[in-house]
């Protein structure tokens, strides 16, 4: 996947990227995280099966929750240091 990621990054500055996932039937968590990050970067995912779409959504939500928790911990640390 590193080669695909490098190719997509180099092409995304030149044109819009669309990935047709019609024939994608089996994925692992790494692939789902990759697809979620690409979609977050503006890549359009077409013909994504329902279970993969749901998994991508769950992965994005988990990333957002983690970022929110990190920000909250950072604010608490800043508050404590400022006392």
N, CA, C and O atoms as a CHARMM CRD file, in Angstrom:
* protein
*
  332
    1    1 UNK  N      0.79400  -1.20900   0.00000 PROA 1      0.00000
    2    1 UNK  CA     0.00000   0.00000   0.00000 PROA 1      0.00000
    3    1 UNK  C      0.83600   1.27200   0.00000 PROA 1      0.00000
    4    1 UNK  O      0.34000   2.31100  -0.43600 PROA 1      0.00000
    5    2 UNK  N      2.06700   1.24100   0.46300 PROA 2      0.00000
    6    2 UNK  CA     2.85600   2.47300   0.43200 PROA 2      0.00000
    7    2 UNK  C      3.02000   3.03500  -0.98400 PROA 2      0.00000
    8    2 UNK  O      3.01400   4.25000  -1.17900 PROA 2      0.00000
    9    3 UNK  N      3.16800   2.13800  -1.97600 PROA 3      0.00000
   10    3 UNK  CA     3.31300   2.60700  -3.35100 PROA 3      0.00000
   11    3 UNK  C      2.04100   3.29100  -3.83800 PROA 3      0.00000
   12    3 UNK  O      2.09700   4.33500  -4.48800 PROA 3      0.00000
   13    4 UNK  N      0.89100   2.69300  -3.51900 PROA 4      0.00000
   14    4 UNK  CA    -0.39200   3.27900  -3.90700 PROA 4      0.00000
   15    4 UNK  C     -0.58500   4.62600  -3.22600 PROA 4      0.00000
   16    4 UNK  O     -1.03300   5.58600  -3.85200 PROA 4      0.00000
   17    5 UNK  N     -0.24700   4.69400  -1.95100 PROA 5      0.00000
   18    5 UNK  CA    -0.38700   5.95200  -1.21300 PROA 5      0.00000
   19    5 UNK  C      0.50000   7.04800  -1.80800 PROA 5      0.00000
   20    5 UNK  O      0.06500   8.19100  -1.94400 PROA 5      0.00000
   21    6 UNK  N      1.72000   6.70900  -2.15700 PROA 6      0.00000
   22    6 UNK  CA     2.62900   7.68200  -2.76600 PROA 6      0.00000
   23    6 UNK  C      2.08700   8.16200  -4.10700 PROA 6      0.00000
   24    6 UNK  O      2.14200   9.35400  -4.41200 PROA 6      0.00000
   25    7 UNK  N      1.56600   7.23900  -4.90400 PROA 7      0.00000
   26    7 UNK  CA     0.99100   7.60300  -6.20000 PROA 7      0.00000
   27    7 UNK  C     -0.20700   8.53200  -6.02500 PROA 7      0.00000
   28    7 UNK  O     -0.31400   9.54300  -6.71900 PROA 7      0.00000
   29    8 UNK  N     -1.10000   8.19600  -5.10900 PROA 8      0.00000
   30    8 UNK  CA    -2.28800   9.02600  -4.88800 PROA 8      0.00000
   31    8 UNK  C     -1.91700  10.41000  -4.38300 PROA 8      0.00000
   32    8 UNK  O     -2.52400  11.40000  -4.79000 PROA 8      0.00000
   33    9 UNK  N     -0.93400  10.49100  -3.50800 PROA 9      0.00000
   34    9 UNK  CA    -0.50500  11.80100  -3.00900 PROA 9      0.00000
   35    9 UNK  C      0.08400  12.65200  -4.12200 PROA 9      0.00000
   36    9 UNK  O     -0.15500  13.85900  -4.17900 PROA 9      0.00000
   37   10 UNK  N      0.85700  12.02500  -5.00900 PROA 10     0.00000
   38   10 UNK  CA     1.46900  12.79900  -6.08700 PROA 10     0.00000
   39   10 UNK  C      0.43300  13.25700  -7.10400 PROA 10     0.00000
   40   10 UNK  O      0.57700  14.33400  -7.68400 PROA 10     0.00000
   41   11 UNK  N     -0.59700  12.47000  -7.32900 PROA 11     0.00000
   42   11 UNK  CA    -1.63000  12.80800  -8.30700 PROA 11     0.00000
   43   11 UNK  C     -2.68300  13.75100  -7.75500 PROA 11     0.00000
   44   11 UNK  O     -3.29900  14.49500  -8.51800 PROA 11     0.00000
   45   12 UNK  N     -2.90500  13.74000  -6.45000 PROA 12     0.00000
   46   12 UNK  CA    -4.00000  14.53000  -5.87100 PROA 12     0.00000
   47   12 UNK  C     -3.78900  16.02800  -6.01400 PROA 12     0.00000
   48   12 UNK  O     -4.75400  16.79100  -5.99000 PROA 12     0.00000
   49   13 UNK  N     -2.54300  16.46000  -6.16200 PROA 13     0.00000
   50   13 UNK  CA    -2.30400  17.89300  -6.34400 PROA 13     0.00000
   51   13 UNK  C     -2.60100  18.32500  -7.77700 PROA 13     0.00000
   52   13 UNK  O     -2.79300  19.51100  -8.04500 PROA 13     0.00000
   53   14 UNK  N     -2.63900  17.36500  -8.69100 PROA 14     0.00000
   54   14 UNK  CA    -2.85400  17.65400 -10.10000 PROA 14     0.00000
   55   14 UNK  C     -4.32300  17.51100 -10.49000 PROA 14     0.00000
   56   14 UNK  O     -4.82200  18.27100 -11.32000 PROA 14     0.00000
   57   15 UNK  N     -5.01100  16.54700  -9.90000 PROA 15     0.00000
   58   15 UNK  CA    -6.40700  16.26900 -10.27600 PROA 15     0.00000
   59   15 UNK  C     -7.16200  15.61500  -9.13200 PROA 15     0.00000
   60   15 UNK  O     -6.56800  15.16100  -8.15400 PROA 15     0.00000
   61   16 UNK  N     -8.48900  15.57400  -9.27100 PROA 16     0.00000
   62   16 UNK  CA    -9.32200  14.88500  -8.29400 PROA 16     0.00000
   63   16 UNK  C     -9.12900  13.37900  -8.44800 PROA 16     0.00000
   64   16 UNK  O     -9.02200  12.86700  -9.56200 PROA 16     0.00000
   65   17 UNK  N     -9.08700  12.68200  -7.32500 PROA 17     0.00000
   66   17 UNK  CA    -8.87500  11.23800  -7.33800 PROA 17     0.00000
   67   17 UNK  C    -10.18700  10.53800  -6.99200 PROA 17     0.00000
   68   17 UNK  O    -10.89200  10.93200  -6.06400 PROA 17     0.00000
   69   18 UNK  N    -10.49900   9.49200  -7.75700 PROA 18     0.00000
   70   18 UNK  CA   -11.67300   8.66000  -7.51100 PROA 18     0.00000
   71   18 UNK  C    -11.20000   7.21500  -7.46500 PROA 18     0.00000
   72   18 UNK  O    -10.52400   6.75300  -8.38500 PROA 18     0.00000
   73   19 UNK  N    -11.54900   6.50000  -6.40300 PROA 19     0.00000
   74   19 UNK  CA   -11.24900   5.07400  -6.30700 PROA 19     0.00000
   75   19 UNK  C    -12.55600   4.30500  -6.46200 PROA 19     0.00000
   76   19 UNK  O    -13.49500   4.50300  -5.69000 PROA 19     0.00000
   77   20 UNK  N    -12.61400   3.42900  -7.45700 PROA 20     0.00000
   78   20 UNK  CA   -13.78800   2.58300  -7.66100 PROA 20     0.00000
   79   20 UNK  C    -13.54900   1.28400  -6.90300 PROA 20     0.00000
   80   20 UNK  O    -12.66400   0.50500  -7.25500 PROA 20     0.00000
   81   21 UNK  N    -14.33300   1.05800  -5.87300 PROA 21     0.00000
   82   21 UNK  CA   -14.14700  -0.09400  -4.98800 PROA 21     0.00000
   83   21 UNK  C    -15.11200  -1.22400  -5.29900 PROA 21     0.00000
   84   21 UNK  O    -15.34100  -2.09300  -4.45800 PROA 21     0.00000
   85   22 UNK  N    -15.67500  -1.22200  -6.49000 PROA 22     0.00000
   86   22 UNK  CA   -16.69000  -2.20500  -6.88200 PROA 22     0.00000
   87   22 UNK  C    -16.22900  -3.63900  -6.63100 PROA 22     0.00000
   88   22 UNK  O    -17.02000  -4.45600  -6.15900 PROA 22     0.00000
   89   23 UNK  N    -14.99700  -3.96000  -6.92600 PROA 23     0.00000
   90   23 UNK  CA   -14.51600  -5.33400  -6.81300 PROA 23     0.00000
   91   23 UNK  C    -13.80500  -5.62300  -5.48800 PROA 23     0.00000
   92   23 UNK  O    -13.27900  -6.71700  -5.28200 PROA 23     0.00000
   93   24 UNK  N    -13.79600  -4.65400  -4.61600 PROA 24     0.00000
   94   24 UNK  CA   -13.16200  -4.83800  -3.30600 PROA 24     0.00000
   95   24 UNK  C    -14.14700  -5.53300  -2.36800 PROA 24     0.00000
   96   24 UNK  O    -15.19100  -4.97300  -2.03300 PROA 24     0.00000
   97   25 UNK  N    -13.81900  -6.72800  -1.95300 PROA 25     0.00000
   98   25 UNK  CA   -14.73900  -7.52600  -1.13200 PROA 25     0.00000
   99   25 UNK  C    -14.20700  -7.81900   0.25900 PROA 25     0.00000
  100   25 UNK  O    -14.98800  -8.03200   1.18600 PROA 25     0.00000
  101   26 UNK  N    -12.89900  -7.83300   0.41800 PROA 26     0.00000
  102   26 UNK  CA   -12.31200  -8.21300   1.69000 PROA 26     0.00000
  103   26 UNK  C    -11.20800  -7.21800   2.03800 PROA 26     0.00000
  104   26 UNK  O    -10.31700  -6.96900   1.22700 PROA 26     0.00000
  105   27 UNK  N    -11.26400  -6.65300   3.23600 PROA 27     0.00000
  106   27 UNK  CA   -10.27000  -5.68800   3.68600 PROA 27     0.00000
  107   27 UNK  C     -9.87000  -5.99400   5.12300 PROA 27     0.00000
  108   27 UNK  O    -10.58100  -6.68600   5.85200 PROA 27     0.00000
  109   28 UNK  N     -8.71900  -5.46200   5.51000 PROA 28     0.00000
  110   28 UNK  CA    -8.31800  -5.53700   6.90800 PROA 28     0.00000
  111   28 UNK  C     -8.34600  -4.12100   7.48000 PROA 28     0.00000
  112   28 UNK  O     -8.64700  -3.15800   6.77400 PROA 28     0.00000
  113   29 UNK  N     -8.03300  -4.01300   8.74100 PROA 29     0.00000
  114   29 UNK  CA    -8.13000  -2.71200   9.40400 PROA 29     0.00000
  115   29 UNK  C     -7.17800  -1.68800   8.78900 PROA 29     0.00000
  116   29 UNK  O     -7.51500  -0.50900   8.68600 PROA 29     0.00000
  117   30 UNK  N     -6.00100  -2.13200   8.38500 PROA 30     0.00000
  118   30 UNK  CA    -5.04900  -1.22500   7.74500 PROA 30     0.00000
  119   30 UNK  C     -5.61500  -0.63400   6.46500 PROA 30     0.00000
  120   30 UNK  O     -5.45400   0.55600   6.19500 PROA 30     0.00000
  121   31 UNK  N     -6.27700  -1.47100   5.67800 PROA 31     0.00000
  122   31 UNK  CA    -6.88600  -0.99300   4.43100 PROA 31     0.00000
  123   31 UNK  C     -8.00900  -0.01200   4.72000 PROA 31     0.00000
  124   31 UNK  O     -8.15600   0.99100   4.02200 PROA 31     0.00000
  125   32 UNK  N     -8.79600  -0.29300   5.73800 PROA 32     0.00000
  126   32 UNK  CA    -9.89400   0.60400   6.10300 PROA 32     0.00000
  127   32 UNK  C     -9.34600   1.94300   6.57800 PROA 32     0.00000
  128   32 UNK  O     -9.87600   2.99200   6.21200 PROA 32     0.00000
  129   33 UNK  N     -8.30400   1.92000   7.37800 PROA 33     0.00000
  130   33 UNK  CA    -7.68400   3.17400   7.82900 PROA 33     0.00000
  131   33 UNK  C     -7.12400   3.96500   6.65200 PROA 33     0.00000
  132   33 UNK  O     -7.23800   5.19000   6.60700 PROA 33     0.00000
  133   34 UNK  N     -6.51700   3.25400   5.69500 PROA 34     0.00000
  134   34 UNK  CA    -5.99500   3.89400   4.49400 PROA 34     0.00000
  135   34 UNK  C     -7.13100   4.56000   3.72300 PROA 34     0.00000
  136   34 UNK  O     -7.01700   5.72200   3.33200 PROA 34     0.00000
  137   35 UNK  N     -8.22600   3.83000   3.50200 PROA 35     0.00000
  138   35 UNK  CA    -9.36500   4.38900   2.76000 PROA 35     0.00000
  139   35 UNK  C     -9.97200   5.58000   3.50300 PROA 35     0.00000
  140   35 UNK  O    -10.33800   6.57700   2.88200 PROA 35     0.00000
  141   36 UNK  N    -10.07800   5.47900   4.81200 PROA 36     0.00000
  142   36 UNK  CA   -10.62300   6.58700   5.60700 PROA 36     0.00000
  143   36 UNK  C     -9.73500   7.82200   5.49400 PROA 36     0.00000
  144   36 UNK  O    -10.23500   8.93900   5.36500 PROA 36     0.00000
  145   37 UNK  N     -8.43200   7.62100   5.54100 PROA 37     0.00000
  146   37 UNK  CA    -7.52400   8.77600   5.44100 PROA 37     0.00000
  147   37 UNK  C     -7.55900   9.38000   4.04300 PROA 37     0.00000
  148   37 UNK  O     -7.49500  10.60100   3.89500 PROA 37     0.00000
  149   38 UNK  N     -7.65900   8.54200   3.01900 PROA 38     0.00000
  150   38 UNK  CA    -7.73900   9.05700   1.64900 PROA 38     0.00000
  151   38 UNK  C     -9.03200   9.83100   1.45200 PROA 38     0.00000
  152   38 UNK  O     -9.03000  10.89600   0.83300 PROA 38     0.00000
  153   39 UNK  N    -10.12600   9.31100   1.96700 PROA 39     0.00000
  154   39 UNK  CA   -11.39300  10.02500   1.83400 PROA 39     0.00000
  155   39 UNK  C    -11.32200  11.35300   2.57200 PROA 39     0.00000
  156   39 UNK  O    -11.82800  12.36400   2.08500 PROA 39     0.00000
  157   40 UNK  N    -10.70200  11.35300   3.73400 PROA 40     0.00000
  158   40 UNK  CA   -10.52000  12.58800   4.48500 PROA 40     0.00000
  159   40 UNK  C     -9.66800  13.60600   3.74200 PROA 40     0.00000
  160   40 UNK  O     -9.79800  14.81100   3.95900 PROA 40     0.00000
  161   41 UNK  N     -8.78700  13.11600   2.85700 PROA 41     0.00000
  162   41 UNK  CA    -7.91500  13.99000   2.07300 PROA 41     0.00000
  163   41 UNK  C     -8.56400  14.41800   0.75900 PROA 41     0.00000
  164   41 UNK  O     -7.95300  15.12500  -0.04300 PROA 41     0.00000
  165   42 UNK  N     -9.82400  13.97700   0.54400 PROA 42     0.00000
  166   42 UNK  CA   -10.54300  14.42800  -0.64300 PROA 42     0.00000
  167   42 UNK  C    -10.74200  13.40000  -1.73500 PROA 42     0.00000
  168   42 UNK  O    -11.38400  13.69700  -2.74300 PROA 42     0.00000
  169   43 UNK  N    -10.21300  12.19800  -1.56700 PROA 43     0.00000
  170   43 UNK  CA   -10.42300  11.14500  -2.56000 PROA 43     0.00000
  171   43 UNK  C    -11.86300  10.66500  -2.48200 PROA 43     0.00000
  172   43 UNK  O    -12.38800  10.42800  -1.39400 PROA 43     0.00000
  173   44 UNK  N    -12.49600  10.52400  -3.63700 PROA 44     0.00000
  174   44 UNK  CA   -13.87200  10.01800  -3.68300 PROA 44     0.00000
  175   44 UNK  C    -13.83300   8.49700  -3.74600 PROA 44     0.00000
  176   44 UNK  O    -13.11600   7.91900  -4.56400 PROA 44     0.00000
  177   45 UNK  N    -14.61100   7.85200  -2.87400 PROA 45     0.00000
  178   45 UNK  CA   -14.71300   6.39200  -2.86800 PROA 45     0.00000
  179   45 UNK  C    -16.04900   6.01800  -3.49500 PROA 45     0.00000
  180   45 UNK  O    -17.10900   6.30600  -2.94000 PROA 45     0.00000
  181   46 UNK  N    -15.99000   5.37200  -4.66100 PROA 46     0.00000
  182   46 UNK  CA   -17.21400   4.97900  -5.36200 PROA 46     0.00000
  183   46 UNK  C    -17.44900   3.48300  -5.23200 PROA 46     0.00000
  184   46 UNK  O    -16.51300   2.69300  -5.10400 PROA 46     0.00000
  185   47 UNK  N    -18.72900   3.11600  -5.26800 PROA 47     0.00000
  186   47 UNK  CA   -19.14600   1.70700  -5.25900 PROA 47     0.00000
  187   47 UNK  C    -18.56400   0.93800  -4.08100 PROA 47     0.00000
  188   47 UNK  O    -18.12000  -0.20200  -4.22100 PROA 47     0.00000
  189   48 UNK  N    -18.57300   1.57300  -2.93600 PROA 48     0.00000
  190   48 UNK  CA   -18.05700   0.97200  -1.70800 PROA 48     0.00000
  191   48 UNK  C    -19.15400   0.10300  -1.10000 PROA 48     0.00000
  192   48 UNK  O    -20.28000   0.56600  -0.91800 PROA 48     0.00000
  193   49 UNK  N    -18.83400  -1.15800  -0.78300 PROA 49     0.00000
  194   49 UNK  CA   -19.84200  -2.03800  -0.20200 PROA 49     0.00000
  195   49 UNK  C    -20.28200  -1.48400   1.15900 PROA 49     0.00000
  196   49 UNK  O    -19.55200  -0.73800   1.81200 PROA 49     0.00000
  197   50 UNK  N    -21.47500  -1.86500   1.55900 PROA 50     0.00000
  198   50 UNK  CA   -22.07000  -1.32200   2.79000 PROA 50     0.00000
  199   50 UNK  C    -21.21700  -1.61500   4.02200 PROA 50     0.00000
  200   50 UNK  O    -21.04700  -0.75500   4.88600 PROA 50     0.00000
  201   51 UNK  N    -20.68000  -2.84100   4.09700 PROA 51     0.00000
  202   51 UNK  CA   -19.91300  -3.16400   5.30600 PROA 51     0.00000
  203   51 UNK  C    -18.59400  -2.39800   5.35600 PROA 51     0.00000
  204   51 UNK  O    -18.15300  -1.99600   6.43200 PROA 51     0.00000
  205   52 UNK  N    -17.96500  -2.19300   4.20500 PROA 52     0.00000
  206   52 UNK  CA   -16.72300  -1.42000   4.17900 PROA 52     0.00000
  207   52 UNK  C    -17.01900   0.04500   4.48600 PROA 52     0.00000
  208   52 UNK  O    -16.26900   0.68300   5.22600 PROA 52     0.00000
  209   53 UNK  N    -18.08700   0.57900   3.93500 PROA 53     0.00000
  210   53 UNK  CA   -18.49200   1.96600   4.20300 PROA 53     0.00000
  211   53 UNK  C    -18.74000   2.15700   5.69400 PROA 53     0.00000
  212   53 UNK  O    -18.29000   3.14600   6.27300 PROA 53     0.00000
  213   54 UNK  N    -19.44800   1.22500   6.31900 PROA 54     0.00000
  214   54 UNK  CA   -19.72700   1.32100   7.75800 PROA 54     0.00000
  215   54 UNK  C    -18.42800   1.27000   8.55700 PROA 54     0.00000
  216   54 UNK  O    -18.25800   2.02700   9.51300 PROA 54     0.00000
  217   55 UNK  N    -17.53100   0.39900   8.18000 PROA 55     0.00000
  218   55 UNK  CA   -16.25400   0.26900   8.88900 PROA 55     0.00000
  219   55 UNK  C    -15.44000   1.55100   8.74600 PROA 55     0.00000
  220   55 UNK  O    -14.82700   2.00400   9.71200 PROA 55     0.00000
  221   56 UNK  N    -15.42800   2.13600   7.55600 PROA 56     0.00000
  222   56 UNK  CA   -14.72200   3.40700   7.33800 PROA 56     0.00000
  223   56 UNK  C    -15.31300   4.48500   8.24400 PROA 56     0.00000
  224   56 UNK  O    -14.57700   5.24400   8.87500 PROA 56     0.00000
  225   57 UNK  N    -16.63400   4.54800   8.30500 PROA 57     0.00000
  226   57 UNK  CA   -17.31300   5.53300   9.15800 PROA 57     0.00000
  227   57 UNK  C    -16.93200   5.34100  10.61700 PROA 57     0.00000
  228   57 UNK  O    -16.64000   6.31000  11.31800 PROA 57     0.00000
  229   58 UNK  N    -16.93500   4.09700  11.07600 PROA 58     0.00000
  230   58 UNK  CA   -16.54900   3.81200  12.46800 PROA 58     0.00000
  231   58 UNK  C    -15.10000   4.20800  12.72700 PROA 58     0.00000
  232   58 UNK  O    -14.78000   4.75200  13.78400 PROA 58     0.00000
  233   59 UNK  N    -14.23500   3.93900  11.77200 PROA 59     0.00000
  234   59 UNK  CA   -12.82100   4.28500  11.93100 PROA 59     0.00000
  235   59 UNK  C    -12.64000   5.80300  12.00200 PROA 59     0.00000
  236   59 UNK  O    -11.87200   6.30000  12.82600 PROA 59     0.00000
  237   60 UNK  N    -13.34200   6.53500  11.14500 PROA 60     0.00000
  238   60 UNK  CA   -13.27700   8.00600  11.17600 PROA 60     0.00000
  239   60 UNK  C    -13.77600   8.53800  12.52000 PROA 60     0.00000
  240   60 UNK  O    -13.17400   9.44500  13.09600 PROA 60     0.00000
  241   61 UNK  N    -14.87000   7.97600  13.01300 PROA 61     0.00000
  242   61 UNK  CA   -15.41100   8.40800  14.30400 PROA 61     0.00000
  243   61 UNK  C    -14.42500   8.12600  15.43100 PROA 61     0.00000
  244   61 UNK  O    -14.27700   8.94000  16.34200 PROA 61     0.00000
  245   62 UNK  N    -13.75800   6.99100  15.37900 PROA 62     0.00000
  246   62 UNK  CA   -12.76600   6.65300  16.41200 PROA 62     0.00000
  247   62 UNK  C    -11.59900   7.62800  16.36800 PROA 62     0.00000
  248   62 UNK  O    -11.09100   8.03400  17.41400 PROA 62     0.00000
  249   63 UNK  N    -11.17000   8.00600  15.17000 PROA 63     0.00000
  250   63 UNK  CA   -10.08000   8.97000  15.03100 PROA 63     0.00000
  251   63 UNK  C    -10.49600  10.31900  15.59800 PROA 63     0.00000
  252   63 UNK  O     -9.71900  10.96400  16.30100 PROA 63     0.00000
  253   64 UNK  N    -11.71600  10.74900  15.29800 PROA 64     0.00000
  254   64 UNK  CA   -12.20800  12.03400  15.81200 PROA 64     0.00000
  255   64 UNK  C    -12.30100  12.01300  17.32700 PROA 64     0.00000
  256   64 UNK  O    -11.93700  12.98900  17.98300 PROA 64     0.00000
  257   65 UNK  N    -12.79000  10.90000  17.89800 PROA 65     0.00000
  258   65 UNK  CA   -12.88000  10.79500  19.36400 PROA 65     0.00000
  259   65 UNK  C    -11.48800  10.86800  19.97900 PROA 65     0.00000
  260   65 UNK  O    -11.28800  11.53300  20.99600 PROA 65     0.00000
  261   66 UNK  N    -10.54300  10.19800  19.37400 PROA 66     0.00000
  262   66 UNK  CA    -9.17400  10.19900  19.88300 PROA 66     0.00000
  263   66 UNK  C     -8.57300  11.59400  19.83700 PROA 66     0.00000
  264   66 UNK  O     -7.91000  12.01900  20.78300 PROA 66     0.00000
  265   67 UNK  N     -8.80200  12.30900  18.73700 PROA 67     0.00000
  266   67 UNK  CA    -8.28600  13.68200  18.62200 PROA 67     0.00000
  267   67 UNK  C     -8.93300  14.59400  19.65700 PROA 67     0.00000
  268   67 UNK  O     -8.26100  15.44100  20.24600 PROA 67     0.00000
  269   68 UNK  N    -10.23000  14.42600  19.87900 PROA 68     0.00000
  270   68 UNK  CA   -10.93900  15.23500  20.87600 PROA 68     0.00000
  271   68 UNK  C    -10.39000  14.96500  22.27000 PROA 68     0.00000
  272   68 UNK  O    -10.16400  15.89500  23.04300 PROA 68     0.00000
  273   69 UNK  N    -10.17400  13.68800  22.59100 PROA 69     0.00000
  274   69 UNK  CA    -9.63300  13.33700  23.90500 PROA 69     0.00000
  275   69 UNK  C     -8.22700  13.89900  24.08600 PROA 69     0.00000
  276   69 UNK  O     -7.88000  14.37200  25.16800 PROA 69     0.00000
  277   70 UNK  N     -7.42400  13.84700  23.03500 PROA 70     0.00000
  278   70 UNK  CA    -6.06600  14.39000  23.10100 PROA 70     0.00000
  279   70 UNK  C     -6.09700  15.89100  23.36000 PROA 70     0.00000
  280   70 UNK  O     -5.31300  16.40300  24.15900 PROA 70     0.00000
  281   71 UNK  N     -6.99800  16.59400  22.68700 PROA 71     0.00000
  282   71 UNK  CA    -7.13500  18.03800  22.89500 PROA 71     0.00000
  283   71 UNK  C     -7.57300  18.34500  24.31500 PROA 71     0.00000
  284   71 UNK  O     -7.07700  19.29300  24.92400 PROA 71     0.00000
  285   72 UNK  N     -8.50000  17.55100  24.85500 PROA 72     0.00000
  286   72 UNK  CA    -8.97800  17.78000  26.22000 PROA 72     0.00000
  287   72 UNK  C     -7.86600  17.55000  27.23100 PROA 72     0.00000
  288   72 UNK  O     -7.71900  18.32200  28.17900 PROA 72     0.00000
  289   73 UNK  N     -7.08600  16.50200  27.03800 PROA 73     0.00000
  290   73 UNK  CA    -5.96900  16.21400  27.93900 PROA 73     0.00000
  291   73 UNK  C     -4.94500  17.33900  27.87100 PROA 73     0.00000
  292   73 UNK  O     -4.38000  17.73400  28.89100 PROA 73     0.00000
  293   74 UNK  N     -4.71100  17.84800  26.67700 PROA 74     0.00000
  294   74 UNK  CA    -3.76400  18.94600  26.50500 PROA 74     0.00000
  295   74 UNK  C     -4.23700  20.18900  27.25400 PROA 74     0.00000
  296   74 UNK  O     -3.44900  20.86500  27.91500 PROA 74     0.00000
  297   75 UNK  N     -5.53600  20.48300  27.14300 PROA 75     0.00000
  298   75 UNK  CA    -6.07900  21.65500  27.84800 PROA 75     0.00000
  299   75 UNK  C     -5.97400  21.49700  29.36100 PROA 75     0.00000
  300   75 UNK  O     -5.66000  22.45500  30.06700 PROA 75     0.00000
  301   76 UNK  N     -6.23600  20.29300  29.85600 PROA 76     0.00000
  302   76 UNK  CA    -6.12400  20.04200  31.29500 PROA 76     0.00000
  303   76 UNK  C     -4.67800  20.23100  31.73100 PROA 76     0.00000
  304   76 UNK  O     -4.40700  20.83500  32.76900 PROA 76     0.00000
  305   77 UNK  N     -3.74100  19.70500  30.92100 PROA 77     0.00000
  306   77 UNK  CA    -2.33200  19.87200  31.24800 PROA 77     0.00000
  307   77 UNK  C     -1.92500  21.32800  31.26400 PROA 77     0.00000
  308   77 UNK  O     -1.16400  21.73900  32.14000 PROA 77     0.00000
  309   78 UNK  N     -2.40800  22.12100  30.32100 PROA 78     0.00000
  310   78 UNK  CA    -2.10700  23.55400  30.28800 PROA 78     0.00000
  311   78 UNK  C     -2.68700  24.24900  31.52000 PROA 78     0.00000
  312   78 UNK  O     -2.05100  25.13400  32.09100 PROA 78     0.00000
  313   79 UNK  N     -3.88600  23.85200  31.92600 PROA 79     0.00000
  314   79 UNK  CA    -4.52700  24.44600  33.08700 PROA 79     0.00000
  315   79 UNK  C     -3.71900  24.13200  34.36000 PROA 79     0.00000
  316   79 UNK  O     -3.46200  25.00500  35.18800 PROA 79     0.00000
  317   80 UNK  N     -3.33100  22.85300  34.48300 PROA 80     0.00000
  318   80 UNK  CA    -2.58600  22.45200  35.66900 PROA 80     0.00000
  319   80 UNK  C     -1.24500  23.16300  35.72600 PROA 80     0.00000
  320   80 UNK  O     -0.83100  23.60800  36.79700 PROA 80     0.00000
  321   81 UNK  N     -0.56300  23.27900  34.60400 PROA 81     0.00000
  322   81 UNK  CA     0.73700  23.95100  34.56100 PROA 81     0.00000
  323   81 UNK  C      0.60300  25.45400  34.86200 PROA 81     0.00000
  324   81 UNK  O      1.53000  26.08700  35.36600 PROA 81     0.00000
  325   82 UNK  N     -0.56100  25.99500  34.54400 PROA 82     0.00000
  326   82 UNK  CA    -0.77000  27.42400  34.75500 PROA 82     0.00000
  327   82 UNK  C     -1.16200  27.77600  36.18700 PROA 82     0.00000
  328   82 UNK  O     -1.23800  28.95300  36.53900 PROA 82     0.00000
  329   83 UNK  N     -1.40900  26.76800  37.00700 PROA 83     0.00000
  330   83 UNK  CA    -1.81100  27.05700  38.39100 PROA 83     0.00000
  331   83 UNK  C     -0.71100  27.58800  39.19700 PROA 83     0.00000
  332   83 UNK  O     -0.89500  27.87700  40.37900 PROA 83     0.00000
